Amino acid sequence: MLAMSPVPAEAQTNADLQRQIDDLKAQVQALTAALVATKSAPPSAPPVPPAALASAAQPVPAPTAAEPDKPRSRPHGLTLRGYTQMRYNAILSGDRTAPAGEARLRSVHDASLNEKGNFSLRRVRLAVQGDLSDRISLYLQSDFASAVNNQAGTERRENFLQLRDVYADIFADKGRTLRLRVGQSKVPYGWENMQSSSNRIPLDRSDAINSAVPSERDLGVVAYYTPPSVQRIWDRLAKGGQKLFGNYGAFGLGAFNGQGTNRTEQNDGLMKVAFATWPFALDGLGGSFAGQVIEIGGSAMHNRVQPELRSGVISPAAYKDERVGIHAILYPQPFGIQAEWNWGKGPEYDPLSRSIAAKKLKGGYVQTSLRLTDETLGAINPYARWQTYRGGWKAATNAPRLETDEVELGVEWQPIRALELTIAYARMKRAEADERRAGRAKGDVLRTQLQWNY
């Protein structure tokens, strides 16, 4: 009986218990060491796997030290964007047609404004832009709504692809306050000329300011500088929905070929241009001035240009093309006013001598507007503009003289960001841009435009 008692089994059980206790102690020690190591490791270190905590036999690997943070660069890459403008013009009354030699109601900015015009595509723009590096950005824009003449007799063909902009911005500093723009881009003359047509409230630019650089662009080099204090004001205005004049500096100085957009250079001279504009925040005046911004500036241009002649060749003579301009803008919050004026000399056809000569020119515009916003209706911008101009139009054959007096009333409605509708009435009195037609035409015009942005 005594030999059969379970003494050996009892001794084995005690030994097993001791081993289990020792294993538990080892696991507790391993767990404690792992927790301490985890707390002291950098945030980027990976968590310790549970298997390493559960086994005392496996050593806990020491966490690797995190690499020091590198300076973050600007995101690089290209984006695609654009807009389309579809118009309908109707001459309500006036000189829709006229006998040979007399002026008809026409506009240098919109060829569809005639007795046969109905729907037209004024602009179909597609742009590729973006940063190639921290110091270089690219901009490439084409227009799919350009027209070409003389493709079949005298018939005009619409909607050809044409290059508008192609340039690189080279930044001299990390803050991008100073840049060198190289390529075909807008010439920094006139505030309205530099403003994108997608942002402008009236359908067309004024004759006087646009006569300096019709189509607004040329091939050359221009330097822009924008102090950070100015950029902060413009950023605030853009955030509030204001229509600014674009990606240009507070100061600009450039040299261009001077013959015009997509035209072959005809002489060894360069067009020199200078531009300056400065916004003043009026918050310090308090009261109704709080939040208001007024911007003033000016520009100057020195050039010699050779217009196209009626014979189909380019003028062998280069004519003086010089002017100075000023501008002032009180941004609509909610009421605004915008005005520009310029004076100078440029090529103009002389009917007495039947030749082109450099003659004086002058003109400008005054525009008032309201900016009204509603959560349901969107943004509504009623406006009124008066413009006048006396001088040559160098972009047309033989540089004919324009004599423009026009009053325009309209409203731009933007129910959503991607869609804008503009309806305008204009009372026009214009000389036609054709030296073979004398006098001035008068008329009332109803104009509409639907713009969609993408």
GUZA-644078 format. One record per residue (C-alpha): y, x, z; residue number from 1. Coordinates in steps of 0.05 Angstrom, whole numbers, plus 5000, padded with zeros to 4 digits. Layout:
N
{v->Y	u->X	w->Z	k->NUM}
...
***
This chain:
454
{v->5000	u->5000	w->5000	k->1}
{v->5047	u->5056	w->5018	k->2}
{v->5030	u->5094	w->4955	k->3}
{v->5050	u->5035	w->4912	k->4}
{v->5121	u->5026	w->4940	k->5}
{v->5178	u->5033	w->4887	k->6}
{v->5211	u->5094	w->4918	k->7}
{v->5214	u->5134	w->4852	k->8}
{v->5247	u->5075	w->4817	k->9}
{v->5300	u->5069	w->4871	k->10}
{v->5316	u->5143	w->4865	k->11}
{v->5323	u->5136	w->4788	k->12}
{v->5371	u->5079	w->4796	k->13}
{v->5417	u->5118	w->4841	k->14}
{v->5419	u->5175	w->4791	k->15}
{v->5436	u->5127	w->4735	k->16}
{v->5492	u->5097	w->4775	k->17}
{v->5520	u->5166	w->4789	k->18}
{v->5520	u->5183	w->4715	k->19}
{v->5556	u->5118	w->4698	k->20}
{v->5608	u->5133	w->4751	k->21}
{v->5619	u->5202	w->4721	k->22}
{v->5625	u->5173	w->4651	k->23}
{v->5676	u->5121	w->4675	k->24}
{v->5717	u->5176	w->4708	k->25}
{v->5717	u->5216	w->4644	k->26}
{v->5739	u->5155	w->4603	k->27}
{v->5795	u->5139	w->4651	k->28}
{v->5820	u->5211	w->4647	k->29}
{v->5817	u->5208	w->4571	k->30}
{v->5854	u->5142	w->4570	k->31}
{v->5908	u->5168	w->4616	k->32}
{v->5918	u->5231	w->4574	k->33}
{v->5921	u->5189	w->4510	k->34}
{v->5974	u->5142	w->4538	k->35}
{v->6017	u->5200	w->4561	k->36}
{v->6011	u->5233	w->4493	k->37}
{v->6029	u->5167	w->4458	k->38}
{v->6093	u->5158	w->4499	k->39}
{v->6117	u->5228	w->4486	k->40}
{v->6102	u->5226	w->4411	k->41}
{v->6158	u->5212	w->4360	k->42}
{v->6162	u->5139	w->4334	k->43}
{v->6136	u->5160	w->4266	k->44}
{v->6071	u->5188	w->4295	k->45}
{v->6010	u->5143	w->4280	k->46}
{v->5979	u->5106	w->4340	k->47}
{v->5917	u->5136	w->4372	k->48}
{v->5854	u->5101	w->4347	k->49}
{v->5816	u->5059	w->4398	k->50}
{v->5753	u->5099	w->4386	k->51}
{v->5788	u->5161	w->4413	k->52}
{v->5806	u->5123	w->4476	k->53}
{v->5736	u->5097	w->4488	k->54}
{v->5700	u->5164	w->4482	k->55}
{v->5712	u->5220	w->4531	k->56}
{v->5670	u->5267	w->4491	k->57}
{v->5718	u->5267	w->4433	k->58}
{v->5784	u->5304	w->4447	k->59}
{v->5848	u->5266	w->4433	k->60}
{v->5885	u->5299	w->4374	k->61}
{v->5955	u->5322	w->4388	k->62}
{v->6007	u->5281	w->4349	k->63}
{v->6042	u->5317	w->4292	k->64}
{v->6117	u->5330	w->4298	k->65}
{v->6160	u->5285	w->4253	k->66}
{v->6199	u->5317	w->4196	k->67}
{v->6274	u->5318	w->4206	k->68}
{v->6312	u->5262	w->4170	k->69}
{v->6341	u->5280	w->4102	k->70}
{v->6409	u->5255	w->4079	k->71}
{v->6400	u->5189	w->4043	k->72}
{v->6423	u->5189	w->3971	k->73}
{v->6449	u->5130	w->3931	k->74}
{v->6396	u->5087	w->3897	k->75}
{v->6387	u->5108	w->3825	k->76}
{v->6367	u->5064	w->3767	k->77}
{v->6396	u->5019	w->3713	k->78}
{v->6412	u->4945	w->3713	k->79}
{v->6421	u->4896	w->3656	k->80}
{v->6476	u->4843	w->3657	k->81}
{v->6523	u->4806	w->3611	k->82}
{v->6559	u->4742	w->3593	k->83}
{v->6568	u->4694	w->3534	k->84}
{v->6631	u->4655	w->3515	k->85}
{v->6624	u->4594	w->3470	k->86}
{v->6689	u->4561	w->3447	k->87}
{v->6715	u->4498	w->3413	k->88}
{v->6786	u->4498	w->3386	k->89}
{v->6823	u->4438	w->3358	k->90}
{v->6892	u->4439	w->3327	k->91}
{v->6920	u->4373	w->3350	k->92}
{v->6985	u->4376	w->3310	k->93}
{v->7027	u->4425	w->3271	k->94}
{v->7018	u->4475	w->3214	k->95}
{v->6942	u->4474	w->3206	k->96}
{v->6952	u->4494	w->3133	k->97}
{v->7012	u->4518	w->3092	k->98}
{v->7028	u->4535	w->3020	k->99}
{v->7020	u->4607	w->2997	k->100}
{v->7073	u->4651	w->3027	k->101}
{v->7084	u->4609	w->3089	k->102}
{v->7055	u->4620	w->3158	k->103}
{v->6997	u->4579	w->3184	k->104}
{v->6980	u->4568	w->3258	k->105}
{v->6935	u->4627	w->3274	k->106}
{v->6921	u->4675	w->3332	k->107}
{v->6904	u->4749	w->3329	k->108}
{v->6856	u->4739	w->3387	k->109}
{v->6811	u->4682	w->3360	k->110}
{v->6793	u->4677	w->3287	k->111}
{v->6762	u->4607	w->3298	k->112}
{v->6832	u->4579	w->3311	k->113}
{v->6843	u->4548	w->3241	k->114}
{v->6838	u->4483	w->3203	k->115}
{v->6762	u->4490	w->3195	k->116}
{v->6744	u->4518	w->3263	k->117}
{v->6697	u->4481	w->3309	k->118}
{v->6646	u->4516	w->3354	k->119}
{v->6644	u->4592	w->3356	k->120}
{v->6616	u->4649	w->3398	k->121}
{v->6675	u->4690	w->3421	k->122}
{v->6636	u->4742	w->3460	k->123}
{v->6562	u->4756	w->3472	k->124}
{v->6561	u->4817	w->3516	k->125}
{v->6501	u->4856	w->3542	k->126}
{v->6512	u->4916	w->3587	k->127}
{v->6466	u->4969	w->3616	k->128}
{v->6494	u->5006	w->3676	k->129}
{v->6473	u->5046	w->3736	k->130}
{v->6470	u->5112	w->3772	k->131}
{v->6433	u->5170	w->3740	k->132}
{v->6445	u->5213	w->3802	k->133}
{v->6491	u->5215	w->3862	k->134}
{v->6547	u->5244	w->3818	k->135}
{v->6535	u->5212	w->3749	k->136}
{v->6534	u->5139	w->3728	k->137}
{v->6524	u->5107	w->3659	k->138}
{v->6555	u->5046	w->3625	k->139}
{v->6534	u->5020	w->3557	k->140}
{v->6559	u->4953	w->3530	k->141}
{v->6549	u->4919	w->3462	k->142}
{v->6576	u->4855	w->3433	k->143}
{v->6532	u->4810	w->3391	k->144}
{v->6589	u->4765	w->3367	k->145}
{v->6628	u->4813	w->3322	k->146}
{v->6645	u->4792	w->3251	k->147}
{v->6641	u->4831	w->3186	k->148}
{v->6682	u->4814	w->3124	k->149}
{v->6669	u->4825	w->3050	k->150}
{v->6594	u->4820	w->3053	k->151}
{v->6591	u->4768	w->2997	k->152}
{v->6657	u->4763	w->2962	k->153}
{v->6707	u->4742	w->3014	k->154}
{v->6659	u->4705	w->3059	k->155}
{v->6661	u->4726	w->3132	k->156}
{v->6595	u->4738	w->3167	k->157}
{v->6589	u->4726	w->3242	k->158}
{v->6550	u->4753	w->3301	k->159}
{v->6538	u->4826	w->3283	k->160}
{v->6521	u->4876	w->3337	k->161}
{v->6578	u->4924	w->3354	k->162}
{v->6586	u->4980	w->3405	k->163}
{v->6640	u->4965	w->3456	k->164}
{v->6632	u->5016	w->3512	k->165}
{v->6590	u->5079	w->3522	k->166}
{v->6612	u->5127	w->3576	k->167}
{v->6590	u->5169	w->3635	k->168}
{v->6628	u->5173	w->3700	k->169}
{v->6624	u->5242	w->3732	k->170}
{v->6645	u->5240	w->3805	k->171}
{v->6678	u->5300	w->3838	k->172}
{v->6662	u->5280	w->3910	k->173}
{v->6610	u->5242	w->3950	k->174}
{v->6659	u->5187	w->3966	k->175}
{v->6671	u->5175	w->3892	k->176}
{v->6746	u->5174	w->3899	k->177}
{v->6757	u->5220	w->3838	k->178}
{v->6719	u->5211	w->3773	k->179}
{v->6721	u->5236	w->3702	k->180}
{v->6703	u->5183	w->3650	k->181}
{v->6677	u->5211	w->3584	k->182}
{v->6662	u->5169	w->3522	k->183}
{v->6687	u->5105	w->3491	k->184}
{v->6720	u->5063	w->3545	k->185}
{v->6781	u->5021	w->3560	k->186}
{v->6848	u->5055	w->3552	k->187}
{v->6886	u->5051	w->3619	k->188}
{v->6948	u->5015	w->3592	k->189}
{v->6967	u->4946	w->3618	k->190}
{v->6934	u->4911	w->3677	k->191}
{v->6911	u->4851	w->3635	k->192}
{v->6883	u->4897	w->3581	k->193}
{v->6838	u->4931	w->3632	k->194}
{v->6814	u->4866	w->3663	k->195}
{v->6747	u->4842	w->3636	k->196}
{v->6748	u->4780	w->3593	k->197}
{v->6694	u->4752	w->3639	k->198}
{v->6744	u->4754	w->3697	k->199}
{v->6809	u->4733	w->3661	k->200}
{v->6830	u->4661	w->3673	k->201}
{v->6867	u->4648	w->3607	k->202}
{v->6823	u->4649	w->3545	k->203}
{v->6860	u->4706	w->3511	k->204}
{v->6903	u->4766	w->3529	k->205}
{v->6977	u->4764	w->3515	k->206}
{v->7001	u->4790	w->3447	k->207}
{v->7053	u->4837	w->3477	k->208}
{v->7008	u->4876	w->3523	k->209}
{v->6947	u->4875	w->3478	k->210}
{v->6987	u->4901	w->3419	k->211}
{v->6986	u->4970	w->3452	k->212}
{v->6910	u->4976	w->3447	k->213}
{v->6879	u->4918	w->3408	k->214}
{v->6805	u->4914	w->3428	k->215}
{v->6827	u->4954	w->3489	k->216}
{v->6781	u->5015	w->3477	k->217}
{v->6781	u->5084	w->3446	k->218}
{v->6742	u->5149	w->3448	k->219}
{v->6766	u->5201	w->3497	k->220}
{v->6769	u->5228	w->3568	k->221}
{v->6804	u->5197	w->3628	k->222}
{v->6809	u->5216	w->3701	k->223}
{v->6814	u->5162	w->3755	k->224}
{v->6831	u->5170	w->3829	k->225}
{v->6826	u->5115	w->3881	k->226}
{v->6845	u->5129	w->3954	k->227}
{v->6797	u->5098	w->4005	k->228}
{v->6853	u->5055	w->4033	k->229}
{v->6864	u->5023	w->3965	k->230}
{v->6790	u->5013	w->3954	k->231}
{v->6784	u->4977	w->4020	k->232}
{v->6838	u->4926	w->3999	k->233}
{v->6804	u->4915	w->3931	k->234}
{v->6736	u->4906	w->3965	k->235}
{v->6766	u->4854	w->4011	k->236}
{v->6797	u->4817	w->3951	k->237}
{v->6732	u->4819	w->3912	k->238}
{v->6693	u->4792	w->3972	k->239}
{v->6742	u->4734	w->3975	k->240}
{v->6729	u->4716	w->3902	k->241}
{v->6792	u->4745	w->3871	k->242}
{v->6790	u->4765	w->3797	k->243}
{v->6807	u->4839	w->3797	k->244}
{v->6821	u->4884	w->3738	k->245}
{v->6755	u->4922	w->3740	k->246}
{v->6724	u->4989	w->3756	k->247}
{v->6787	u->5032	w->3749	k->248}
{v->6827	u->5075	w->3795	k->249}
{v->6894	u->5068	w->3828	k->250}
{v->6916	u->5126	w->3783	k->251}
{v->6892	u->5143	w->3714	k->252}
{v->6909	u->5198	w->3665	k->253}
{v->6874	u->5203	w->3597	k->254}
{v->6872	u->5228	w->3526	k->255}
{v->6841	u->5189	w->3468	k->256}
{v->6836	u->5194	w->3392	k->257}
{v->6887	u->5138	w->3385	k->258}
{v->6863	u->5104	w->3322	k->259}
{v->6828	u->5045	w->3356	k->260}
{v->6760	u->5019	w->3374	k->261}
{v->6704	u->5043	w->3329	k->262}
{v->6754	u->5072	w->3279	k->263}
{v->6750	u->5142	w->3250	k->264}
{v->6803	u->5190	w->3275	k->265}
{v->6856	u->5203	w->3222	k->266}
{v->6899	u->5259	w->3251	k->267}
{v->6895	u->5319	w->3298	k->268}
{v->6940	u->5286	w->3351	k->269}
{v->6916	u->5253	w->3415	k->270}
{v->6939	u->5190	w->3448	k->271}
{v->6963	u->5206	w->3518	k->272}
{v->6962	u->5151	w->3571	k->273}
{v->6982	u->5147	w->3644	k->274}
{v->6970	u->5088	w->3692	k->275}
{v->6986	u->5073	w->3764	k->276}
{v->6976	u->5011	w->3808	k->277}
{v->6980	u->5001	w->3883	k->278}
{v->6961	u->4940	w->3925	k->279}
{v->7001	u->4925	w->3988	k->280}
{v->6969	u->4884	w->4043	k->281}
{v->7022	u->4838	w->4074	k->282}
{v->6984	u->4823	w->4138	k->283}
{v->7035	u->4860	w->4180	k->284}
{v->7089	u->4810	w->4163	k->285}
{v->7049	u->4755	w->4198	k->286}
{v->7055	u->4680	w->4188	k->287}
{v->7042	u->4656	w->4117	k->288}
{v->7037	u->4728	w->4093	k->289}
{v->6973	u->4741	w->4131	k->290}
{v->6917	u->4758	w->4082	k->291}
{v->6965	u->4763	w->4023	k->292}
{v->6964	u->4823	w->3976	k->293}
{v->7016	u->4842	w->3924	k->294}
{v->7001	u->4895	w->3872	k->295}
{v->7052	u->4932	w->3830	k->296}
{v->7048	u->4987	w->3779	k->297}
{v->7062	u->5012	w->3709	k->298}
{v->7034	u->5050	w->3650	k->299}
{v->7059	u->5094	w->3592	k->300}
{v->7031	u->5113	w->3525	k->301}
{v->7048	u->5166	w->3473	k->302}
{v->7012	u->5163	w->3406	k->303}
{v->7015	u->5169	w->3330	k->304}
{v->6974	u->5119	w->3290	k->305}
{v->6957	u->5108	w->3217	k->306}
{v->6947	u->5034	w->3200	k->307}
{v->6904	u->5007	w->3144	k->308}
{v->6942	u->4989	w->3080	k->309}
{v->6935	u->4928	w->3035	k->310}
{v->6908	u->4973	w->2981	k->311}
{v->6846	u->4985	w->3024	k->312}
{v->6861	u->5057	w->3045	k->313}
{v->6888	u->5086	w->3109	k->314}
{v->6962	u->5103	w->3111	k->315}
{v->6971	u->5178	w->3098	k->316}
{v->7032	u->5176	w->3144	k->317}
{v->7025	u->5174	w->3220	k->318}
{v->7075	u->5128	w->3256	k->319}
{v->7105	u->5134	w->3325	k->320}
{v->7067	u->5090	w->3375	k->321}
{v->7100	u->5095	w->3443	k->322}
{v->7113	u->5047	w->3500	k->323}
{v->7121	u->5037	w->3574	k->324}
{v->7099	u->4976	w->3615	k->325}
{v->7104	u->4947	w->3685	k->326}
{v->7062	u->4896	w->3722	k->327}
{v->7063	u->4857	w->3787	k->328}
{v->7009	u->4811	w->3817	k->329}
{v->7010	u->4766	w->3878	k->330}
{v->6937	u->4748	w->3885	k->331}
{v->6926	u->4672	w->3890	k->332}
{v->6911	u->4656	w->3963	k->333}
{v->6918	u->4600	w->3945	k->334}
{v->6982	u->4608	w->3902	k->335}
{v->6990	u->4669	w->3858	k->336}
{v->7036	u->4698	w->3805	k->337}
{v->7022	u->4752	w->3753	k->338}
{v->7071	u->4784	w->3704	k->339}
{v->7074	u->4842	w->3656	k->340}
{v->7126	u->4869	w->3607	k->341}
{v->7130	u->4927	w->3559	k->342}
{v->7179	u->4961	w->3512	k->343}
{v->7171	u->5014	w->3459	k->344}
{v->7164	u->5031	w->3385	k->345}
{v->7106	u->5021	w->3338	k->346}
{v->7087	u->5013	w->3265	k->347}
{v->7113	u->4949	w->3233	k->348}
{v->7116	u->4924	w->3161	k->349}
{v->7187	u->4919	w->3133	k->350}
{v->7192	u->4864	w->3080	k->351}
{v->7257	u->4893	w->3052	k->352}
{v->7229	u->4962	w->3036	k->353}
{v->7158	u->4935	w->3028	k->354}
{v->7132	u->4992	w->3071	k->355}
{v->7113	u->5007	w->3143	k->356}
{v->7163	u->5037	w->3190	k->357}
{v->7166	u->5053	w->3265	k->358}
{v->7207	u->4997	w->3297	k->359}
{v->7225	u->4972	w->3366	k->360}
{v->7179	u->4923	w->3402	k->361}
{v->7181	u->4885	w->3467	k->362}
{v->7148	u->4827	w->3503	k->363}
{v->7105	u->4804	w->3561	k->364}
{v->7082	u->4744	w->3600	k->365}
{v->7089	u->4707	w->3666	k->366}
{v->7030	u->4669	w->3695	k->367}
{v->7022	u->4626	w->3757	k->368}
{v->6957	u->4601	w->3786	k->369}
{v->6923	u->4567	w->3844	k->370}
{v->6856	u->4584	w->3874	k->371}
{v->6821	u->4524	w->3905	k->372}
{v->6750	u->4526	w->3933	k->373}
{v->6703	u->4472	w->3955	k->374}
{v->6631	u->4477	w->3979	k->375}
{v->6610	u->4421	w->3932	k->376}
{v->6655	u->4431	w->3871	k->377}
{v->6659	u->4507	w->3872	k->378}
{v->6722	u->4546	w->3852	k->379}
{v->6778	u->4512	w->3813	k->380}
{v->6836	u->4554	w->3783	k->381}
{v->6892	u->4515	w->3751	k->382}
{v->6942	u->4560	w->3715	k->383}
{v->7005	u->4561	w->3671	k->384}
{v->7027	u->4619	w->3627	k->385}
{v->7087	u->4634	w->3584	k->386}
{v->7086	u->4692	w->3536	k->387}
{v->7132	u->4723	w->3483	k->388}
{v->7128	u->4782	w->3436	k->389}
{v->7169	u->4814	w->3381	k->390}
{v->7138	u->4873	w->3345	k->391}
{v->7084	u->4899	w->3299	k->392}
{v->7009	u->4888	w->3303	k->393}
{v->6980	u->4955	w->3284	k->394}
{v->6907	u->4932	w->3282	k->395}
{v->6919	u->4885	w->3222	k->396}
{v->6927	u->4907	w->3150	k->397}
{v->6998	u->4933	w->3137	k->398}
{v->7017	u->4925	w->3211	k->399}
{v->7052	u->4857	w->3203	k->400}
{v->7107	u->4834	w->3251	k->401}
{v->7089	u->4783	w->3304	k->402}
{v->7139	u->4734	w->3333	k->403}
{v->7104	u->4696	w->3388	k->404}
{v->7128	u->4644	w->3437	k->405}
{v->7074	u->4605	w->3473	k->406}
{v->7064	u->4561	w->3534	k->407}
{v->6993	u->4548	w->3559	k->408}
{v->6968	u->4501	w->3613	k->409}
{v->6896	u->4502	w->3634	k->410}
{v->6843	u->4500	w->3688	k->411}
{v->6782	u->4542	w->3700	k->412}
{v->6724	u->4510	w->3738	k->413}
{v->6667	u->4551	w->3766	k->414}
{v->6617	u->4503	w->3797	k->415}
{v->6566	u->4560	w->3807	k->416}
{v->6571	u->4635	w->3801	k->417}
{v->6535	u->4636	w->3734	k->418}
{v->6576	u->4583	w->3698	k->419}
{v->6651	u->4575	w->3682	k->420}
{v->6686	u->4521	w->3642	k->421}
{v->6758	u->4530	w->3618	k->422}
{v->6800	u->4475	w->3586	k->423}
{v->6870	u->4492	w->3561	k->424}
{v->6928	u->4462	w->3522	k->425}
{v->6976	u->4508	w->3486	k->426}
{v->7042	u->4497	w->3452	k->427}
{v->7047	u->4553	w->3401	k->428}
{v->7102	u->4581	w->3357	k->429}
{v->7075	u->4642	w->3320	k->430}
{v->7084	u->4686	w->3259	k->431}
{v->7018	u->4696	w->3223	k->432}
{v->6989	u->4767	w->3224	k->433}
{v->6996	u->4773	w->3148	k->434}
{v->7058	u->4805	w->3117	k->435}
{v->7048	u->4761	w->3055	k->436}
{v->7064	u->4698	w->3095	k->437}
{v->7136	u->4689	w->3120	k->438}
{v->7165	u->4646	w->3176	k->439}
{v->7132	u->4618	w->3238	k->440}
{v->7082	u->4563	w->3248	k->441}
{v->7084	u->4512	w->3304	k->442}
{v->7031	u->4468	w->3335	k->443}
{v->6993	u->4439	w->3394	k->444}
{v->6923	u->4465	w->3407	k->445}
{v->6867	u->4442	w->3452	k->446}
{v->6820	u->4498	w->3472	k->447}
{v->6755	u->4498	w->3511	k->448}
{v->6707	u->4553	w->3532	k->449}
{v->6640	u->4553	w->3567	k->450}
{v->6619	u->4619	w->3597	k->451}
{v->6552	u->4635	w->3627	k->452}
{v->6539	u->4699	w->3664	k->453}
{v->6473	u->4735	w->3670	k->454}
***
